[in-house]
């Protein structure tokens, strides 16, 4: 939140913060003062959601309290890098056929954490995750690219689309709610794009086991299996990523 306010020049913002009770009153007061001093009164709202962690429940609850024409979702482990990161997402949504705009997320060491979500064998995966941006095929991150989905860690959509789709589906309490939302948007003719110029740090653990299978995966496959073309489908928006992945897998086997 600090970097959003300190590095972005965009000021037509309303901040709705939701937590599960882990934030202290002193920290909340500090954040409220920071927001209202930068954006004015009535620009801050804090919500609390107790009980087991449920990302979808929290984000739907927070979105219901927002009043703007656009919704910007931000995880609490992100930091804005690009000064015009917010404006570039807004600009992408000026095109009537674009419904969701996502950002390029980097690990603190500069490697890619998220550059779009690709569907590989009916499993959503972050395209080019772990790669160095300079090592990617030329032009990969030079302009907007259409994907089936982007991560909700930093993403923007129209409030009207959010309301029309009913927000995130409660069948995905933690994982894949963002992917499901983007695919449902596509069913209404609304594309999802990655906006590489909107760059953010994401402090998601770079060492976590990416092979862990979330329990919601089977639900995702039940809902979207037919639309994705069967168990061997590959996201047709991301053939370059698939080629890179195949090359990496081939090199891995050769080294063994």
Beta strands, then each sheet from edge to edge (+ up, - down):
strand 1: 15-19
strand 2: 44-48
strand 3: 70-74
strand 4: 78-80
strand 5: 98-106
strand 6: 112-114
strand 7: 117-120
strand 8: 123-126
strand 9: 145-147
strand 10: 154-158
strand 11: 191-202
sheet 1: 1+ 2+
sheet 2: 3+ 10- 5+ 6-
sheet 3: 3+ 10- 5+ 11+ 4-
sheet 4: 3+ 10- 5+ 11+ 9-
sheet 5: 7+ 8-
end
